[in-house]
Amino acid sequence: MAADFVDGNAFNFEQGQRARKLFAAVVLAALDDAIADDKKYGNGPEQIARWARSRDGREVLSCAGIDPNERVVSGLMAFVGNGVRTSVALSREESERRSQAEAA
């Protein structure tokens, strides 16, 4: 009986982790969309801020495990302002290049 309880908890935890990853992917897609808007129209940071402050944006951020506060909104705006797509920013090569640039 106790083994079933542990298995059930482990399964529920794993499902929760999968759901958080799914919502995190939505956040990354929103960032990429805002970066594209910034390159096209010059309003990317404002777009991501509007989304992050909206009811849906706050819900998605919360489900991704991110506290939807103003500090987070500022960070999202700064990220979009940098103009580096999320796939590039998350790659190992980009982080190595940045650390080398900071060391120089």
Summary of the structure (lengths in Angstrom):
residues: 104
radius of gyration: 17.4
end to end distance: 59.9
largest distance: 59.9
contacts: 270
relative contact order: 0.12
helix: 85%
strand: 0%
